[in-house]
Amino acid sequence: MTSKRRFGRVRQLASGRWQARYAGPDGIDRPASETFASKTDAEVWLTLKEAEIRNGDWINPDDGKISLADFGRTWITERPGLRPKTVEL
C-alpha cells in the first residue's frame, strides 16, 4: 500500500513521466513547470518546493506574467496627477 504524501502529489502520466503538484501558499493548486523521469525525482522536487515555502523563499510563478511595459502603463494610468516628465521617463 502506498502512503499518502504530507505535502503535494505525484502521479504517473500516460507518457511514463511523472508530474508533481502542490497547493501554494496562495491556495492555488500548482503543477511543477516540468515533468520528471522518475517518481523519486518528482518527490525530491516537492520536498524542495515545500522547503521554499516553509523558509519564506517561495516565489509565485504567476508574478512574472505581466511585462514591465504593461505594468508601467497601468501604473501611470492609476496615478492621474503625475507630472509630464515623470510620465515621459
C-alpha positions as CSV (number, residue, x, y, z in Angstrom):
1,M,0.0,0.0,0.0
2,T,1.3,3.5,-0.9
3,S,1.3,6.0,1.9
4,K,-0.2,9.5,1.3
5,R,2.3,12.3,1.0
6,R,2.1,15.0,3.6
7,F,2.8,17.7,1.0
8,G,1.9,17.7,-2.7
9,R,1.1,14.8,-5.0
10,V,2.8,12.9,-7.7
11,R,1.2,10.9,-10.5
12,Q,2.5,9.0,-13.5
13,L,1.3,10.3,-16.9
14,A,0.4,8.2,-19.9
15,S,3.9,9.1,-21.3
16,G,5.5,7.3,-18.4
17,R,6.9,10.5,-16.9
18,W,5.9,11.8,-13.5
19,Q,4.0,15.0,-12.6
20,A,4.3,16.8,-9.3
21,R,1.6,19.2,-7.9
22,Y,1.2,21.2,-4.7
23,A,-1.1,23.7,-3.1
24,G,0.8,27.0,-3.0
25,P,0.6,29.4,0.0
26,D,-1.9,31.4,-2.1
27,G,-4.2,28.3,-2.1
28,I,-3.9,27.6,-5.8
29,D,-3.1,24.1,-6.9
30,R,0.2,24.4,-8.9
31,P,1.9,21.8,-11.1
32,A,5.7,21.7,-11.5
33,S,6.9,23.5,-14.6
34,E,8.3,20.3,-15.9
35,T,7.7,16.5,-15.7
36,F,10.1,14.1,-14.2
37,A,11.7,10.9,-15.4
38,S,11.2,9.1,-12.1
39,K,8.8,9.2,-9.2
40,T,11.8,9.9,-6.9
41,D,12.8,13.0,-8.9
42,A,9.2,14.3,-8.6
43,E,9.2,13.7,-4.9
44,V,12.5,15.4,-4.4
45,W,11.2,18.4,-6.3
46,L,8.2,18.5,-4.0
47,T,10.4,18.3,-0.9
48,L,12.5,21.3,-2.2
49,K,9.3,23.2,-3.0
50,E,8.0,22.6,0.5
51,A,11.2,23.9,2.0
52,E,11.0,27.1,-0.1
53,I,7.5,27.7,1.2
54,R,8.5,27.0,4.8
55,N,11.6,29.2,4.6
56,G,9.6,32.1,3.0
57,D,11.6,31.8,-0.2
58,W,8.6,30.8,-2.4
59,I,8.1,33.0,-5.5
60,N,4.6,33.0,-7.1
61,P,5.2,31.6,-10.6
62,D,2.4,33.9,-11.8
63,D,4.3,37.1,-10.7
64,G,6.3,37.4,-13.9
65,K,3.4,37.0,-16.3
66,I,2.9,40.8,-16.9
67,S,5.5,42.7,-19.0
68,L,7.3,45.7,-17.5
69,A,5.8,47.9,-20.3
70,D,2.3,46.8,-19.4
71,F,2.9,47.3,-15.7
72,G,4.4,50.8,-16.4
73,R,1.4,51.8,-18.5
74,T,-1.1,50.6,-15.8
75,W,1.0,52.3,-13.0
76,I,0.9,55.7,-14.9
77,T,-2.9,55.3,-15.6
78,E,-3.6,54.7,-12.0
79,R,-1.8,58.0,-11.0
80,P,-3.5,60.8,-12.9
81,G,-1.6,63.6,-11.1
82,L,1.9,62.7,-12.3
83,R,4.0,65.5,-13.8
84,P,4.6,65.2,-17.6
85,K,8.4,64.5,-17.1
86,T,7.6,61.6,-14.8
87,V,5.2,60.1,-17.3
88,E,7.8,60.6,-20.1
89,L,10.5,58.9,-18.1
